[in-house]
């Protein structure tokens, strides 16, 4: 199943991810929020684990034109564990660290059912909490 995904963060002008089409395992037309989070996290972990460890010279030459060069070094070659990543993502959702919108409808509980269609856009919004203390 293909999904169109956005990722945003409060306080930022630009999206973290803008309309990325991802291929996830088939979760049906009416998955729960927890099933959707699990499928997206598993797909992203697989993509992360399949990245090559050796940086290439070509991205450096492309970045030179923009004036900002990132070496993209990965110092930790440990592969991510999909089951641990799913647990972490579900806990973060339950703790309110991010919210999910599907076609501009907010989903707040992990057992809610999302009605997916071909043109459904899933938006993850990472919430930013203010640091400070009460006196």
Protein Blocks (a to p, Z undefined) as FASTA:
>chain_A
ZZddddddehiabdfbgciacddddebjbdcfklmmmmmmmmmmmmmmmpcfbdcfklmm
mmmmnopacehiafblcdcdfklmmmmmmmmmmnopaccdeehiacfbfkbccdddfklc
cddddddddedddZZ
